[in-house]
Amino acid sequence: MKKYNVAILGATGAVGQEMLKVLEEYEIPVNELRPLASARSAGGTVKFQGKDVVIQEATDESFAGLDFVLGAVEGDMSQRFAPAIKKSGAVYIDNSSAFRLDPEVPLVVPEINGADAYENKGIIANPNCCTIIALMAVAGIARLSPIESMVVCTYQAVSGAGQNGIRELEQQMAAIAAGEQPVVKTFATQIALNVIPFIDAPYGNDYTKEEMNNDYTKEEMKMQNEGRRILHAPELKVNCTCVRVPVMRSHSIAVTLRTREKVSVEAAKAAVAAFPGVRLIEDYEGRCYPTPLDTTDQDLVWAGRIREDLTDDKGLTLWCCGDQIRKGAASNAVQILKLLAEKE
């Protein structure tokens, strides 16, 4: 079996560390692993296949001889290194938002639109974590009848804001237990014992005049803009509210969707249950729904509470949960790599 030279750009972050783990779990045939990070991290080591691998500083010369680069850095750094990665001949699978809406770059969830990955020109984008989780839960239904619109509310774990988000919740809970005033740094207000219905920045003027100042955040608009590309549904409309909740890991999402033709609850349940990468919950430990703890540290999206929408006879409502660090980021990227490797 052919072995591949693989780099992880941003190997020391939470998603980069998870990519290392998933590469091993998926038994990707790796000849050379090249962990890349900032100069500050260079010289340290990461564990891979039982060995210590030295972290290298990411430079334009870091990508020579590579087959794949998994990106786990912010959008500005992704744009900074993408030209050098393409020049090296490697395929760049990027987890940032930098290229998700670029029509020249496939935006891929392998179970839904994996064939799009084969049309890449050197870059493939990984979708937003909530987009992946929600679309995995509804993609089976979309194959019965196209989805025309969705009303979505996400309940996003603090780890979606990185290690600082986790630390802030831990420190605030400890402060409350000690009778002290919690310190707020990472989030706009206290997250412990609270929820914050505003994630990311206002949608703003990065987009067309019609889309500016629509009172939604960038995180909320990703569900529509990315969903259209992944489902090949350019007219899809999504009304999304993103909420930060005091949960460590795994995002939860409530979805109410409208299909072109009526889909029965029974047919929807069968389609969700049959869709690869999704687990339908009808009776799990005496309940008909998943929770974030159920889905932590694994790749299945769990879906439950599928029922009729009482406001629309072509509507369905469901609840789903998924690990945003794994299927919502690292695992989806490694699955894209695996898809391309198996095609060769």
Summary of the structure (lengths in Angstrom):
residues: 344
radius of gyration: 20.2
end to end distance: 10.6
largest distance: 60.2
contacts: 1179
relative contact order: 0.16
helix: 34%
strand: 26%
